[in-house]
Amino acid sequence: MQHRGTLAVIGGGVIGLSVARRATLDGWTVRVHRTPETGASWVAGGMLAPHSEGWPGEEELLRLGLESLALWTADGPGSYRDGLPAHIVTARESLVVAVDRADAADLATVGQWLSAQGHPVEVTTSARDIEPLLAQGIRHGLLARTELAVDNRAVLAALGEHCERLGVQWAGPVRDLAEVDADARVLANGIDAPTLWPGLAVRPVKGEVLRLRWRRGCLPVPQRVIRARVRGRQVYLVPRADGVVVGATQYEHGRDTAPTVAGVRELLDDACAVVPALGEYELAESAAGLRPMTPDNLPLVGRLDERTLVATGHGRSGFLLAPWTAATIGAQLSAVSV
């Protein structure tokens, strides 16, 4: 393998680790700068859901999501899944349901938009036949069969272990980009990227997430991701081996990462309105993370100067877009002169 030079990846979340692993496999000597604190990747839902996240006007984000989902599902040597354990996939298929008449109209709008672009999803008026745990009265749904969910924390652990086996080095956080000694640098540190490169249009958006643990005697964990809107609020339920992840609120509160009573209450109320059986589960964890959002919801992935690249601004889609981001940065790094 040709040695390409030294690379500093700033950020140790799913994007930074994915970029570091890809670059190491491509022949770079890689050092990852990360903080000891957990970030947005630690509290993510882990949904790989370009269809059910889609909305008219966001055609480019849908295209990127579908391209990255294909990279997630590819197998074999050199694929994104190569080196990651099979158990990281916790659900197959997404079911988006309508709780009221306005939601049903929105589902129809999204379904027609997807079909017009050649990405049909299955529309149903018998949602409870697909997912019997749904509340009575929920009938309308939209089923995306190709979507997946992964255990975000298992993915982070597996990526970190693979990086270590490949020889990636670890270092502390970066306060000044001028101090980074490497042939090339990738800013993959989420909401902190603008502190190293002023002018990047990335802002923090707070999202609260709950983890509910199955208990003996409770009804089983749902088999697929369930998404809904309750009283105008989005809620998602993502299966895990031991329960369900419930998310996520969305606030613009600066860098506040404390879960609030109101946010937790809303998530619990909305989750139980969609799947009443969750009321018997154990409330195992409440947490909040800061999503790196951009004005147009598209990620910032590309070159900033001859030595510096950026990979941030993934918003709600960090895990979905990780393979595409790693491949895109890898291709651009191949053109770096060292």
N, C-alpha and C positions, 0 to 999 in steps of 0.2 A: 504493500500500500504506500502511495506517495505521501510523504509528510508535508502538510500544507502550511504549518506555522502554528503560532500560539493564539488562542482565542479566550477572551474573558466574557463569560455570560453573567450578566448582572440580574439576579433574580432566581429563586429556587422553587417557584411554583410549577404547575404543570407545563406552562409554556417554556420557562427557562430550562427545566430538566429535559423536555422533549428536544429542544434546540441543542442542548449540550450533548445528548446521546447521539443525535444524528450527526453532529459535527465530528464527534470522536470516531464514529464509524467511517466518516469520510476522510479521516487522516489528520485531523487537527489535534493538537495538544490543548486540552480544555481545562479551564479553572472556573468554577461556579462560585460567585459571590452571593451569599444568602444571609438572611437575618435569623436569629434563633426563634423569633415569633412566628406563629402560624398566620397565614394570609387567606385570601379569598379562596384559593384552591382547597383549603382544608375544610371549609364549610359549604362547598358547592354541592349541588344535587347530583351532578354527574350525568345529566341527560344528554344524549346524542340525538337531537330532535330538530332537524332543519325544517321538516314539514309542519309539525305542530307549533313551532316557534314562529312560523312564517306569517307575514302580513302584507297585504298589497302595498306596493311602493318600496319594498325591501327585496327586490329581485336579486340584487348582487349578493346580499347576505345569504339568501337561499342558495344561490349557485355555489358560493364558497362552502356552505354547510354540507351540501350534497357531495361536493368533491371530497371534503374531508371525511364524511361518513364512509365513502367508498374506501378511503385509506384505512379507516378503523376496521373495516370488515375484511380487508385483504389478508391473506395468510401466506406463510412461507418465509424463507430467509430474506432479510432486508426489509420486511414489512413493518409497519408501526407496531403490530401486535407481537412481533417476534421478540421473545424474551419476557413477555408479560404473561402471567398465569391466566388460565381460562376462567377462573372464578371471579375475575374482576367484572364480568358481565353479570348484572343482577336482574335484568329484565329485558324482555324482547317485546316490541310493539308499544305504541302509545295510544291511549284513548282519550280524546278531548271531548268533554261532555258539556251539554247546555243545561244549566239549572233553571233558567226561565226563558220566556219567549224571545227576549232581546238577544240572549246568548245563542239561541237556535238560529237567529238571523245572521249573527256574526259567523257562526260555523258554516252556514251556507255560503257566505261571502268568501271565506277562506277556501272552502272546497272548490268553488267555481274558479277562483284565482289560480289555484294549484293545477286544476284540470286544464285550464287555458294554456298553461306552460308545459303541458305534457307530463305533469307529476300528479296523477290522480290518486286520491285517497278514498277510502270506503266510507260513505255516509250511511248511517243507520238510524232507524227510529226504534231500535230494540237494544239500547245500550246495556241494559241489565242482563240480557242474554249473553253478552260478551263478558261482562264483569258483574257477577251476581251480588257483590258486596255493595254496589251503588245504592244510594237511597231510593226509596220508592218515589215515583214521579219523575225520575231522570230517565228520559227516553232517547233524546237526540244525542248523537255522538259522531265523531269523525275518527276513524281508525287508521293509523299509520303503521303498517306492518313491518317496514324496514328499519324503524328506529330502535335504539337500544338505550340502556342505562348502565353505567359502570359505577363501581364503588370508588369514589374519588380518593379516599385515603389509601385504599389498596393500590390504586394506580400510582399515586405519589411514592409510596414505599417501593413498589416494583421498579419504577423509573430510577429512583435513587440508588437502589441496589444494583441495577444494571449499569448505571453510570460508574459506580465504584468498581465493578468487575472490569470495566473497560479502561479504568485508570484515570477517570476524571478526578481532579483535585478540588478541595473545598476551601473557601476563604470567607472572611467576614464581609459585611456590607460595605458599599462604596459611598463615600461622601462627596468626592470630587473626581470627575471623569479624567482629569489630567493626571491623576495618580495611578491610573490603571496601566500597567506595563504589559502590553500584549500587541500582537500584530493586528488583531481585529477585535471588536467589541460589539456585543449585542445587548441592548437595553430591553430586558424582559422582566422588569420589576414593577409592573402594574401601575398603580396610582402614583408611585414614586418616580417614574421615568421623567416627568417634567422638572424634578429637582436637579437632575443631571443634564437635561437638555431643555432649557426653557423654551416655551412656545409650543410644545406638544399639547394638542388639544385633548387631554385626558382628565377626567374628573372622577372623584369617588362617589359611588352611589351605594348606600347602605342596604344590605339585605339580611333579614333575620331568617333563621332556619331552625327547625326543631327535629329532634330524633325521637321517635316513638318505638319502644321495644315491645315485641310480642310477649305475652304472658300465657302461661298454661291456662287452658280453658277459654281463651279468646278465639274468635274466628281467625282464619289464616290470613297471612300477608297477601295483598293483591299480587297478581301474576304479571301485571304490566304497569307502566307509568300511567297515572290518571291525572289529567289536567282539567281545570274548570275555572269559571269565574263566578264568584259568589258576592252578590251585592256590589258588583263593579270591581271586585278585587280578584286578582289572579291567585290561584293556589295550585300547587302540584304535589303529588304523592308519588314518591319514588321507592320501589321495593329495595330492601337490603336483606341479607341472610337472616338477620335477627329482628327485623321490623320495617319501619318506613321512615324516610326522610320527608319532612313537610316544609315547603317553602312557597314563595319567599316574599317578604315585604319589600318595598322599594321606597327609600327616602333619600333626599339630598340633605344630609345632616353633617357635612364636612367629614371629619375622620372619627366620628363617634362609632364605636363598635360594641356598645353595651346593649344587650337585648332589653326591650322595654316591656312593661306589663301589657300595654295596649297592643303592641305588635304580637306578643305571644298569644294573647287572648284571641285576637283576630284570626291568627293561623289555626288555633285549635277549633274555634267556632266554625271556620270555613271548611277545614278538613273533615270535621264530623258531620257537617251538612251534606257533604258529598259521599262519605263512607262512614255511616254512624258507628260501625263496629270499632272504629279507632278510639272511641271514648273509653274503652276498657283496657287499652294498652298502657304501658308505663311511659311517663314523660321522662326520658332518659337524659336529654341534653337540650339546652337552648343556646344559640350562638349567633353571632352576626359577623359578616364580612363586608369588605368594600370592593365592589365591582369597578374595574376600570372602564368607564364609558366614554364614548366619543360623541360628537354632535350628530353624526349620521348613523350611529350604531355599527359602523364598519371598523374592523381592527386596523391599527397602524402597523403595517408589516412591510419593511423595505429599508432602503439605504438612506442614511442621513448625511454621511460624507464618505470619503474613500476608505476610512477605517471603521466607521461606526454604522451599525444597523439597529433598527428598532423592531420590537415584537410586543406590542401591548395594545390596550384598548379593546379587548375581546368581550367586554361586557358580560352577558349571561352565557356566552358560548365558548368559554375558555377550553373546556374539555373537548367539546365537539371539534373545535378548530385547531387543536394541538397538532395533529398529524400534518395538516395542510401548512400550518405555520412553520413547523420543523423542516418540511420539504422546501418551502419557499425560501426560508433563510439559508438552508443548505445550498440551494442553487445559486443564490446571490453571493454566498461566501466563496464559491468556486471561482468567481471572477475577481476576488481580491488579490492584488499583487503584494507578495511578501518577499 
